[in-house]
Structure formats: structure tokens, C-alpha cells
Amino acid sequence: MEHNSTFPIKQNELDMLREEATSYIKNVQWEQGQRARNKDKDDKDDSILLYLSRAKGGNGSSDVVSVSKTILALKKRLLPESVAIPVHLNHTLYVVQESIALGIWVKDSYYDASGLSSLSERKSTLDSAGKREYESKMHTATAFMLFSIAYKILHDLQAHASDDLSVMKNKFAGIPELSFMSPLKGISCSLFYYDKYLNHPQVISSDKDVIDFTVVYFEALIDEIQLRKSSLEYQETILDRTYKLEKSDFAISGWSNVFAGAAKSIEFNQIQFEQIVGNRDAKHFARRLTERLLSYDFEAKKNPFQELGGFMPVFMGYGIPGTGKSMLIAAIATRLKKHCTNLNIPFLFHPMPDTLISTFQGGSAEKMVEWMKPLQDPTRLIFAPIDDAENNLQERTAQGVSAGVKEVIGVFLRYTEGAYAVNYGNSSIGLFTNLPEMLDKAVISRVQGRFKIDGARSEHDFLDQDHLWWRKLEKTMPGFINMDDPEGYKYLDDQGLAKNMGEILEAIKKPTEDGVLETFEKIEKLHEDDDHMYYASLYKEIQKIFPFFSSRDVRNIQSAISLRLTDFDLEEDWFENPEKYFTKDYETKFNMLQELMKSNMKGLNFSDIRKQEVIRYLDNVATIADTDFKRKVEKRVDQMNIELEAREQFDSDRED
């Protein structure tokens, strides 16, 4: 929904609410619910959860806490010598107080806009429908107030928090409960657990920790609200407006959370392509991907390679386990990061988290939207790998697939093609999997580039794999490796990058999969392979074997051929001297690439490339379908063997 009107939050109106906000900081009381008190009976028996559940008065009497007293106590514990309240503690307290005032203002605004104020005035005379509406609007008002408080806290404190919050996140055991019953209960419950954490000796060990913890806590509060907001009614007056704080860049626009969008790059191990043995196809693809991403134009917000047909917003790398998927992800990230640093370009390494599938209904979709949102940020280059993609993007029709997986796939499809799909040519999602046959068919059809990750394949590959291992020993103990080197081969020579795809695919003359090979031979008797009719007939025949083969597959083959036409190196000195290419304007870059493309095409033969790519694609389709079939057969055979063995054992037991 469009946000069609902006309302100013006036500073003088906030000043009038400051006293109320201060009273919450001074003391709130909260009676823990039964579930929160029983948290210690959970499997993950965590000392902090235990501590939270054993809050004072755990027998159901309510407990009074004071955030301002806790901050003073922390000052005494952490900095006993200091006279003034240390800057971090003081700043946090001030921000929390100001944010509560702002949250109260937003809540009041919702009361008026949604008609909740007049319902409150007539509360005693309401009929049952009126009471239901009153309660429902009360929940929504509370949720939006808490969201606004947390959002303002993040806005004010995030810049002061540590870059890496992973240590603090590990100490954090979640928020045991969240109340939307009424604004008073909402604030009391949230501040109660915030205070409990601050009092825990293991959570806060320095004054900087107070800022870090506050950011982690209120981020989690927003996540909880996002998970539950779909159950709230009467949201129209939240979604149709934006609130902007005067003399500030702070604004609240519905439930949108730009801090989730401003994802921080995840740390990764630095790996060079030379350290990966074999995988020529994968390494070549990865190099092309990095060069294409780097050509993105931040001014024009588009990528010249997209216009030339050589860009892949979604690609897939697949192969048997142990062939280097994770190394390849790290190598792509390493190469991108290195060039981005040299060219002074912002880079985001944004892998899909393992914890995406939620047990809450609708929770997985929320998390997936939060993960996909940063991919629409045109201000940086983004590499978003999904490792073990078969876990979150599994075939939806398979038995026992969770509702969470279906939600995640729904969001993925919406954001990669359709009304939501925005691709400026600055982000690429990579699916990496050992089991491509288990991926959802609609997801696979979104893949525009695919390559095999097949590890070591030749004698030289295995030689180099060993060399990478024993050379470390040779370094620490020279002379210890008492073995002879190979004749006529220099270590790692074969691990360099290929010049182009043609070099890798030279050997492709015929399909390797039986069904596909038979079909090719059948069509060859009817048409020459440089006739257009050859491919039309071929696709029709392929459809008979694989009914799911469709126009989209044909489009994917076309984009693979277009990729080959742009399969050329960018000049080496462009990287050394960015002003020669990278920093030029979009039109100039586009024209330079067109020249390169034309000179590259002189050595190419269109019908050969077309045949290579069609064979490569159809073999791939057949492998995936075949593996899927074989897996089902193996499962069935195992089952039958078990039954047979059980029967024999049963018979022999009876004879005894």
C-alpha cells in the first residue's frame, strides 16, 4: 500500500509526554505469565533463561523494576571511581526515555485516527461487537507503540553500537513473553525483561555492553512484533501514513524496518581461486559473475551487462558432497570484496541464515521477506549465497514438506520474478546444492546460469590437491617431504582460470544422458544441426520425455547462449586504473563492452555455441530428473530388502 500522507511529530508535543515516559523508566511492575515462568523446563536449559524465569516474586505476585536504578547500579559496579554517569550509560538511558515518549505520541495518534479514543469513552456501554473491536484496536495500538519505541531506539543507538554484535547475541536468550493487552502492559512487560537482562552479571561487563545489549534487545523486540503483526486487525491507519519527527531524519512508515534492510556484511574466510582444485567450470563462472557485478553503474542504477544479456540475478552451482561448494562461496566473496575495496564500492555479503524456517505460521515468510529486502538496495553490490539450498527451497509437492518451506519458496518466487522483482544488476543470488533434484521445480526454473561443482577430475587435479596439503609441512620442516616431483608439470598450473567457456566445453559434442542422446540422434536424421527447425523439433521431443520442460527452459537456454556471447575478459589494466572503465559513465561503459563483445564474437560460431549450450542444459535437466527417480527407487528397494530380511528372521525364529 502506498504511504499517501506524512504527519509531523512535533518536538513540543513530545516534551509534554516526557514526564510520563520518565515514570516508566523509574518503575514498572509486571506479573510473569505461566509460560515465561516455566521457561526453565524447556530443553535448551540456558542459565539466562533460567534466571529470567526466576525473577523475584516468581509465585505469581507482580514484580517492580526500575531501569533508572539499574543503570545507576551498573555505573557503581562497572566504574566505581567515576563521579558522573559514564557517557554510554547516560546516552542509553536518555535514548530509551525519549523513544518511550515518541511511542506514546504514536499510540495517541493511532487512538484518534482509528476511532479507539471514542470507543474508550463509551467503553461501559459497548455491546459485544463493540467490546471486541475495542480490544482488537487496543492490541494493534500497543504493538505499534512498542514497534515505534524499539525503532527509535535502533535509529539513535545503532551507530554507537559495536560493528560485531555476535558475542552479545550469543548471550541473549530471547524475550520470554510479549504483551499486546494494553499500552501499559506492553511497556511494563518489555521494560521488565530489558531490566532483568541488564541486571544479569554475565550480560553486561562494560559500559559499551549496555548500548550493544540495548540494540540486540530492541532488534529482537521488532522481530517478535513482525512475527505477530499479521494477526492484528485495524491496521489501515498505520499503513496509510508516514510519521516524520521534525528537525530529524527519523520517520516511521507502517511496519517497514530499514535497519533490517541495511544488513551488515557477514564475515567470511578469505580464499583465492587457486586454492580450489578442479572445478574449472565453477571458477570460470564465478570470475565472470564478479566482473559483471562490478560493472554496475551507481549513477544510472543499472548494469550494462544486463542490456547485453550477460547478467544472472539467480544462478546455481551443484555437485556431489565434498567438491568445494563452501570454498567457492568464500572465493567469490573474497574476489568481490577485494575489488570493491580497491574501487571504493560498498559491498554486502548476505548469505541466507540457517534459521529461516520458523515454527510460527507466517513466520518463515516474514523472515524470508526480511532477508530478500536488502537485495533491492541499489547503493551497494550484493552477493547472496544460499548454501544447501535444498533445505529451504525443497520441492513443495514432496511428502512431509513443512508449511515454512512453502512460505519461503512463495516469497522467493515473488521477489525473483513478478511485481516485486526489482533487479538493478547489482545483486546476485547463488543457490548451492548437492541435491539439485530435491529443489522445487519453480525455483530451478528461475535459475539463469548453472554450473557443476565437481572437484578434482584429472591426475593433475589430484596432484595439486595433495600439493596444497603437503606444502605447508614442507614450509615448516624443509626437506621433510622426501618424494619426487612430477616431470613436465608445474604445481597448480592447471588450476588457473580458463580463458573462456569454449575452452572448457571443447569436448561437448554429444549428450551424456541416454534419453537425451537418443532424442538428439533421432532429430539428427530429420534436420541438419544448423537448421532452426532442428531445435524446434528437439524441444518438442524433449517435452515428451520431460513433461515439465517449458518455454521458461527455452528462455534459460537462450540466456545461457547470451552469456557465452559476453564471455570475454575485462582488460587487466581497467582494474589497475579504474578511471579507464569502472568510473566512467553508463553510456561509455556500455559502448566499451559492445566493442569487446563484437571483437570476441569474431572467433565464435553461433550454431556451435547453441548446440553446446543446449546439450549442456538438457543433460542437466536429465541428470536432475534421473537422480530423483533413482533416489525414489533406492528408497523402495531398501524398504523391500528390510521387509525381506525381517521375514526371513521371523521364519528362522519360529523354526527355533
C-alpha positions in Angstrom: 0.0 0.0 0.0 1.3 3.5 -0.8 2.0 5.8 2.1 -0.1 8.7 1.0 0.3 11.2 3.7 3.0 12.4 6.1 2.3 13.6 9.6 4.8 15.6 11.6 5.8 14.6 15.1 6.3 17.9 16.8 9.0 18.3 19.3 6.9 20.5 21.7 4.2 17.7 21.8 6.9 15.2 22.8 8.1 17.4 25.6 4.7 17.2 27.2 4.9 13.4 27.2 8.4 13.2 28.7 7.2 13.1 32.3 5.0 10.0 31.5 8.0 8.4 29.8 10.2 9.1 32.8 7.7 7.4 35.2 8.0 4.2 33.2 11.8 4.4 33.4 11.6 4.9 37.2 9.3 1.9 37.8 7.1 -0.6 36.1 5.6 -3.7 37.5 4.9 -6.9 35.7 3.5 -10.3 36.7 5.1 -13.1 34.7 2.8 -15.4 32.8 2.8 -19.1 33.5 4.7 -20.0 30.3 7.5 -17.5 30.9 7.9 -18.8 34.5 8.2 -22.3 33.2 10.9 -21.5 30.7 13.4 -23.4 32.8 11.6 -26.6 31.9 12.5 -26.1 28.2 15.0 -28.4 26.6 17.5 -25.6 26.0 18.1 -25.1 29.7 20.1 -21.9 29.4 21.3 -20.2 32.6 20.0 -16.8 31.4 16.5 -18.2 30.6 16.5 -19.8 34.0 17.5 -16.5 35.5 14.7 -14.7 33.7 12.1 -17.2 34.8 13.2 -17.0 38.4 12.6 -13.3 38.6 11.6 -12.1 42.1 8.2 -13.0 43.2 8.0 -15.9 40.8 5.0 -17.3 42.6 2.7 -15.1 40.6 2.9 -11.8 42.6 4.0 -8.9 40.5 7.5 -7.6 40.5 8.5 -3.9 40.3 11.6 -3.0 38.4 13.4 0.3 37.8 15.6 0.8 34.7 17.0 4.1 36.0 18.1 2.4 39.3 19.6 -0.5 37.4 21.7 1.9 35.3 22.9 3.7 38.4 23.8 0.3 39.9 25.7 -0.6 36.8 27.6 2.6 37.0 28.7 1.7 40.5 29.7 -1.8 39.5 31.5 -1.0 36.3 33.0 2.3 37.0 33.2 2.8 40.8 35.7 5.7 40.6 33.7 7.8 38.2 31.6 10.8 39.6 29.4 11.5 36.6 27.3 8.8 34.9 29.5 7.4 32.1 28.6 8.6 28.6 27.4 5.2 27.3 25.1 4.6 30.2 23.8 8.1 30.2 23.2 8.1 26.5 21.3 4.8 26.6 19.0 5.9 29.4 18.3 9.2 27.6 17.5 7.4 24.3 15.2 4.9 25.9 13.3 7.6 27.7 12.9 9.8 24.5 11.8 6.8 22.5 9.1 5.9 25.0 7.8 9.5 24.7 7.7 9.1 20.9 6.0 5.7 21.2 3.3 7.2 23.5 2.8 10.0 20.9 2.3 7.5 18.1 -0.1 5.4 20.2 -2.2 8.5 20.9 -2.2 9.3 17.2 -3.5 5.8 16.4 -6.1 6.1 19.2 -7.5 9.2 17.4 -7.2 8.0 13.8 -8.6 4.5 14.3 -11.6 5.6 16.4 -10.2 3.9 19.5 -10.5 7.1 21.6 -14.2 7.3 21.2 -14.6 3.6 21.9 -12.7 4.2 25.1 -15.0 7.0 26.2 -18.1 4.7 25.6 -16.4 1.6 27.0 -19.0 0.9 29.7 -21.9 1.0 27.1 -20.4 -1.1 24.4 -22.1 -4.3 23.1 -20.1 -7.4 22.5 -19.1 -6.5 18.9 -18.0 -3.0 20.2 -16.0 -4.7 23.0 -14.3 -7.0 20.5 -13.4 -4.0 18.3 -12.1 -2.1 21.3 -9.9 -5.0 22.4 -8.7 -5.6 18.9 -7.7 -2.0 18.4 -6.1 -1.9 21.8 -3.8 -4.8 20.8 -2.9 -3.1 17.5 -2.2 0.3 19.3 0.1 -1.5 21.8 2.0 -3.4 19.1 2.5 -0.2 17.0 3.6 1.8 20.1 6.2 -0.9 21.0 7.4 -1.0 17.4 7.8 2.8 17.4 9.8 2.8 20.7 12.1 0.0 19.5 12.5 1.6 16.1 13.5 4.9 17.5 16.0 3.3 19.9 17.7 1.5 17.0 17.7 4.7 15.0 19.5 6.5 17.8 21.8 3.8 19.1 22.8 1.6 16.1 25.6 4.0 15.0 27.1 3.8 18.6 27.0 0.0 18.9 29.9 -2.3 18.1 30.1 -3.5 14.5 30.0 -7.1 15.5 27.2 -7.9 17.9 27.6 -11.7 17.6 29.0 -12.1 21.1 26.1 -10.2 22.6 23.6 -12.1 20.5 25.0 -15.4 21.9 24.4 -14.2 25.5 20.9 -13.2 24.6 18.3 -15.9 25.1 15.3 -14.1 23.6 12.3 -12.3 25.1 10.3 -14.8 27.2 6.9 -13.1 26.6 5.4 -10.0 24.9 2.1 -8.4 25.9 -0.2 -6.6 23.5 -3.0 -6.4 26.0 -2.8 -2.7 26.7 -0.2 0.1 26.2 0.6 0.0 30.0 1.1 -3.8 30.0 3.1 -3.7 26.7 5.6 -1.2 28.1 5.7 -2.9 31.5 6.4 -6.3 30.1 9.1 -5.1 27.6 10.9 -3.0 30.2 10.7 -5.7 32.8 12.7 -8.2 30.7 15.1 -5.5 29.5 15.8 -4.6 33.1 16.3 -8.3 34.0 18.9 -8.7 31.4 20.7 -5.6 32.4 20.9 -6.9 36.0 22.4 -10.2 34.9 26.1 -10.2 35.7 27.1 -12.2 32.6 25.4 -10.0 30.1 26.9 -6.6 31.0 30.6 -6.4 31.6 31.4 -2.9 30.3 29.5 0.3 29.8 29.7 -0.2 26.0 27.9 -3.5 26.5 24.8 -1.5 27.7 24.5 0.1 24.2 25.2 -3.2 22.4 22.7 -5.1 24.5 20.0 -2.4 24.1 20.4 -2.7 20.3 20.2 -6.5 20.4 17.2 -6.5 22.7 15.1 -4.0 20.8 16.0 -5.6 17.4 14.6 -8.8 18.9 11.5 -6.9 20.1 10.9 -5.7 16.5 11.4 -9.3 15.2 8.8 -10.6 17.6 6.3 -7.9 16.6 6.9 -8.6 12.9 6.1 -12.3 13.5 2.8 -11.4 15.2 1.7 -8.4 13.3 -0.3 -10.5 10.7 -2.7 -11.4 13.5 -3.5 -7.8 14.2 -6.6 -6.1 12.8 -7.5 -2.4 12.1 -4.1 -1.6 10.6 -5.4 0.8 7.9 -4.4 3.9 9.8 -0.9 2.5 10.4 -0.3 1.5 6.7 -1.6 4.7 5.1 0.7 7.2 6.6 4.2 8.2 7.5 5.2 9.9 10.7 8.2 12.2 10.5 10.0 13.6 13.5 10.6 17.4 12.9 14.2 18.6 12.6 15.4 14.9 12.2 15.7 12.2 9.5 13.7 9.8 11.7 10.4 8.6 10.2 8.0 5.7 10.8 6.4 4.3 7.7 4.0 1.5 8.5 5.9 -1.5 9.9 8.8 -1.1 7.5 12.2 -1.6 9.1 15.1 0.0 7.2 17.6 -1.3 9.8 16.8 -4.8 8.7 17.3 -3.6 5.1 20.6 -2.1 6.0 22.0 -5.6 6.6 25.6 -5.7 7.7 28.1 -7.9 5.7 28.8 -11.3 7.3 32.4 -12.3 8.0 33.9 -15.0 5.8 37.2 -16.8 5.3 39.4 -15.3 2.6 40.0 -17.9 -0.2 41.7 -17.5 -3.5 40.6 -19.4 -6.7 44.0 -21.0 -6.9 43.3 -22.8 -3.6 40.3 -24.6 -5.2 41.3 -27.7 -7.2 39.4 -28.7 -10.3 36.0 -27.0 -10.7 37.1 -25.2 -13.9 33.5 -24.5 -14.9 32.6 -23.2 -11.5 35.7 -21.0 -11.2 35.2 -19.5 -14.6 31.6 -18.8 -13.9 32.5 -17.2 -10.5 35.1 -14.9 -12.2 32.5 -13.8 -14.8 30.0 -13.1 -12.1 32.3 -10.8 -10.2 33.4 -8.8 -13.3 29.7 -8.4 -14.2 28.6 -7.2 -10.8 31.5 -4.7 -10.7 30.3 -3.1 -13.9 27.1 -1.9 -12.2 26.6 1.8 -12.5 25.6 3.6 -9.3 24.5 6.8 -11.0 22.3 5.2 -13.6 21.3 2.3 -11.2 21.7 -0.3 -14.0 24.3 -2.7 -15.3 25.5 -2.6 -18.9 25.8 -6.4 -18.8 22.1 -6.6 -18.2 21.4 -4.9 -21.5 23.9 -7.1 -23.3 22.2 -10.2 -21.9 25.1 -11.3 -19.8 23.9 -10.9 -16.2 22.5 -13.6 -13.9 20.3 -12.4 -10.9 19.9 -16.1 -9.9 22.4 -18.9 -10.6 23.0 -22.4 -9.3 26.2 -24.4 -8.5 25.6 -28.1 -7.9 27.7 -31.2 -7.4 28.4 -34.2 -5.1 29.4 -33.5 -1.5 33.0 -32.6 -0.7 33.7 -30.9 -4.0 34.2 -27.3 -2.7 30.8 -25.5 -2.6 31.6 -23.6 0.6 35.1 -22.8 -0.6 33.7 -21.5 -3.8 31.2 -19.2 -2.0 34.1 -17.8 0.1 36.3 -17.3 -3.1 33.5 -15.4 -4.9 33.1 -13.2 -1.8 36.8 -12.7 -1.4 37.3 -11.6 -5.0 34.3 -9.2 -4.9 35.4 -7.8 -1.5 39.0 -7.2 -2.8 37.8 -5.4 -6.0 35.1 -3.4 -4.1 37.7 -2.2 -1.6 40.1 -1.1 -4.4 37.3 0.6 -6.4 35.8 2.1 -3.2 32.4 0.4 -3.8 30.2 -0.7 -0.9 29.8 -4.5 -0.8 27.4 -6.7 1.1 28.0 -10.4 1.6 24.5 -11.6 2.5 24.2 -15.4 2.9 20.8 -16.8 3.8 20.7 -17.7 7.5 20.2 -21.3 8.6 17.4 -20.3 11.0 15.0 -19.1 8.3 12.3 -21.7 8.7 10.1 -20.7 11.6 7.6 -22.8 13.6 5.1 -19.9 13.7 2.6 -19.8 10.9 3.6 -16.9 8.6 6.9 -16.5 10.5 9.0 -18.0 7.7 7.5 -15.7 5.1 8.3 -12.7 7.3 11.9 -13.8 7.8 12.3 -14.5 4.1 11.0 -11.1 3.2 13.4 -9.5 5.7 16.2 -11.5 4.1 15.2 -10.6 0.5 14.6 -6.9 1.1 18.3 -5.8 1.2 18.7 -7.3 -2.3 16.6 -4.3 -3.6 19.1 -1.8 -2.2 20.7 -0.1 -5.2 23.5 1.5 -3.2 25.9 -1.5 -3.0 26.9 -4.7 -4.7 25.3 -7.7 -3.1 26.3 -11.4 -3.2 23.6 -13.6 -1.6 24.5 -17.3 -1.5 22.0 -19.9 -0.3 24.2 -22.9 0.8 22.5 -26.3 1.0 19.6 -24.7 -0.9 17.6 -28.0 -0.8 16.9 -27.4 2.9 14.9 -24.2 2.5 13.8 -24.5 -1.2 12.7 -28.1 -1.3 10.2 -29.5 -3.8 6.8 -28.3 -2.4 4.9 -31.4 -3.5 7.3 -33.8 -1.7 5.9 -35.7 1.3 6.3 -34.0 4.7 7.4 -30.6 3.4 6.7 -28.0 6.1 4.5 -25.0 5.7 7.6 -22.9 6.4 9.4 -24.2 3.3 6.3 -23.4 1.2 6.2 -19.8 2.6 9.9 -19.3 1.8 9.5 -20.5 -1.7 6.5 -18.3 -2.3 8.5 -15.2 -1.2 11.5 -16.3 -3.3 9.4 -16.6 -6.4 7.6 -13.3 -5.9 10.9 -11.4 -5.4 12.8 -13.1 -8.3 10.1 -12.6 -10.9 6.9 -10.7 -10.8 5.6 -7.5 -9.4 8.1 -7.3 -6.5 11.1 -8.3 -8.5 13.4 -5.3 -8.9 16.9 -6.1 -10.3 19.2 -3.2 -10.9 22.0 -5.5 -11.9 23.9 -5.1 -8.6 22.8 -8.2 -6.8 23.0 -11.9 -7.5 21.6 -14.9 -5.6 23.6 -18.1 -5.8 21.9 -21.5 -5.0 24.5 -24.1 -3.9 23.4 -27.7 -3.5 24.4 -31.4 -3.5 20.9 -32.4 -4.4 19.5 -30.2 -7.2 16.8 -32.8 -7.9 15.3 -32.0 -4.5 14.9 -28.3 -5.3 11.4 -27.0 -6.2 10.8 -27.1 -10.0 9.6 -23.4 -10.0 12.8 -22.4 -8.1 15.0 -24.2 -10.6 13.2 -22.5 -13.5 14.3 -19.1 -12.1 18.0 -20.1 -12.4 19.6 -18.3 -15.4 23.1 -19.7 -15.0 24.2 -23.1 -13.8 27.5 -24.9 -13.4 28.8 -28.1 -12.0 31.0 -28.1 -8.9 32.7 -31.4 -9.5 36.0 -31.0 -7.6 39.2 -32.8 -8.7 38.8 -34.6 -12.1 42.3 -35.1 -13.6 45.6 -36.6 -12.4 47.0 -33.1 -12.2 44.0 -32.0 -10.1 44.7 -34.8 -7.5 48.4 -33.9 -7.7 47.6 -30.3 -6.9 45.2 -31.2 -4.1 47.9 -33.2 -2.4 50.5 -30.4 -3.1 48.3 -27.8 -1.3 48.3 -30.1 1.7 52.0 -31.1 1.9 53.5 -27.8 1.0 52.5 -26.5 4.5 54.6 -29.3 6.0 57.5 -28.5 3.6 57.4 -24.9 4.7 57.7 -25.7 8.5 60.1 -28.6 8.0 62.2 -28.1 4.8 63.4 -31.4 3.4 60.8 -33.5 5.3 58.8 -34.3 2.2 61.2 -36.9 0.7 59.4 -37.6 -2.5 59.9 -36.7 -6.2 58.0 -34.0 -8.1 56.2 -34.9 -11.4 58.1 -34.5 -14.7 56.8 -31.9 -17.1 54.1 -30.4 -14.8 54.4 -27.3 -12.6 52.2 -27.4 -9.5 48.9 -25.5 -9.7 49.4 -24.8 -13.5 46.1 -26.4 -14.3 44.3 -24.5 -11.5 44.4 -21.2 -13.3 41.3 -19.7 -14.7 40.1 -20.7 -18.2 40.2 -18.1 -21.0 36.5 -18.7 -21.9 33.8 -21.2 -21.7 34.6 -22.6 -25.2 38.0 -23.9 -23.7 36.1 -25.8 -21.0 33.3 -27.1 -23.3 35.5 -28.2 -26.3 34.8 -31.8 -25.5 31.0 -31.4 -25.7 29.9 -33.0 -28.9 27.1 -35.3 -27.8 24.9 -35.5 -24.7 26.0 -37.9 -22.0 22.5 -38.8 -20.7 20.9 -41.8 -22.5 17.4 -40.4 -23.1 18.7 -37.1 -24.3 21.3 -38.8 -26.6 18.6 -40.9 -28.2 16.5 -37.9 -28.9 19.4 -36.0 -30.4 20.2 -38.9 -32.7 16.5 -39.2 -33.8 16.3 -35.4 -34.6 19.7 -35.5 -36.5 18.1 -37.9 -39.0 15.4 -35.3 -39.7 17.3 -32.0 -39.7 20.8 -30.6 -40.0 22.0 -29.1 -36.7 22.5 -25.7 -38.3 18.7 -25.5 -39.2 16.5 -23.6 -36.9 13.9 -26.4 -37.3 16.4 -28.7 -35.6 15.9 -27.1 -32.2 12.1 -26.7 -32.6 11.8 -30.4 -33.2 14.3 -31.3 -30.5 12.4 -29.3 -27.8 9.1 -30.9 -28.8 10.6 -34.4 -28.5 12.3 -33.5 -25.1 8.8 -32.4 -23.8 7.6 -36.0 -24.4 10.3 -37.4 -22.1 10.2 -34.5 -19.6 6.6 -33.0 -19.4 7.8 -30.2 -17.2 10.1 -28.8 -19.9 8.6 -25.5 -20.9 9.1 -22.1 -22.6 10.9 -21.0 -19.5 13.5 -23.7 -20.1 13.9 -22.4 -23.6 14.4 -18.9 -22.2 17.0 -20.2 -19.8 18.9 -21.8 -22.8 18.7 -18.5 -24.7 20.1 -16.6 -21.7 22.9 -19.2 -21.4 23.8 -18.6 -25.1 23.7 -14.8 -24.5 26.1 -15.3 -21.6 28.5 -17.0 -24.0 28.4 -14.0 -26.3 29.5 -11.8 -23.4 32.1 -14.4 -22.3 35.1 -12.1 -22.5 37.7 -10.8 -20.1 37.6 -7.2 -18.9 41.0 -5.6 -19.6 43.5 -6.2 -16.8 44.5 -2.5 -16.6 40.9 -1.5 -16.1 41.3 -3.0 -12.6 44.6 -1.2 -12.1 43.3 2.1 -13.4 39.5 2.3 -12.6 39.2 5.6 -14.4 39.7 3.7 -17.8 36.4 1.9 -17.3 34.8 1.4 -13.9 34.4 5.1 -13.0 33.2 6.1 -16.5 29.5 7.0 -17.1 27.0 4.3 -18.1 26.8 5.0 -21.8 30.6 5.0 -22.2 30.9 1.7 -20.3 28.1 0.2 -22.4 29.8 1.2 -25.6 33.2 -0.2 -24.5 31.6 -3.5 -23.6 29.8 -3.6 -27.0 33.2 -3.2 -28.7 34.7 -6.0 -26.6 31.7 -8.2 -27.4 32.0 -7.6 -31.1 35.7 -8.5 -31.2 35.0 -11.5 -29.0 32.3 -12.8 -31.4 34.6 -12.8 -34.4 36.1 -16.1 -33.2 32.8 -17.7 -32.3 30.4 -19.9 -34.2 26.8 -19.3 -33.3 25.5 -22.7 -34.2 28.3 -24.5 -32.3 27.7 -22.4 -29.2 24.0 -23.0 -29.4 24.5 -26.8 -29.7 26.9 -26.9 -26.8 24.6 -24.9 -24.5 21.5 -26.9 -25.5 23.3 -30.2 -24.8 24.7 -28.8 -21.5 21.2 -27.7 -20.4 19.3 -30.8 -21.4 21.9 -33.1 -19.9 21.5 -31.1 -16.7 17.7 -31.5 -16.8 18.0 -35.2 -17.4 20.6 -35.7 -14.6 18.3 -34.0 -12.1 15.2 -36.0 -13.2 17.2 -39.2 -13.3 18.7 -38.8 -9.8 15.3 -38.0 -8.4 14.0 -41.2 -9.9 17.0 -43.3 -8.8 16.7 -42.0 -5.2 13.0 -43.0 -5.1 13.8 -46.5 -6.5 16.7 -46.9 -4.0 14.4 -46.0 -1.1 11.8 -48.5 -2.3 14.5 -51.3 -2.7 15.8 -50.6 0.8 12.3 -50.9 2.2 11.8 -54.2 0.3 15.1 -55.6 1.5 14.3 -54.7 5.1 10.9 -56.4 4.8 12.5 -59.5 3.2 15.2 -59.7 5.9 12.6 -59.2 8.7 10.5 -62.0 7.2 13.5 -64.4 7.0 14.4 -63.6 10.5 10.9 -64.1 11.7 10.7 -67.5 9.9 14.0 -68.8 11.4 12.9 -67.6 14.9 9.7 -69.6 14.5 11.6 -72.8 13.5 13.9 -72.4 16.6 
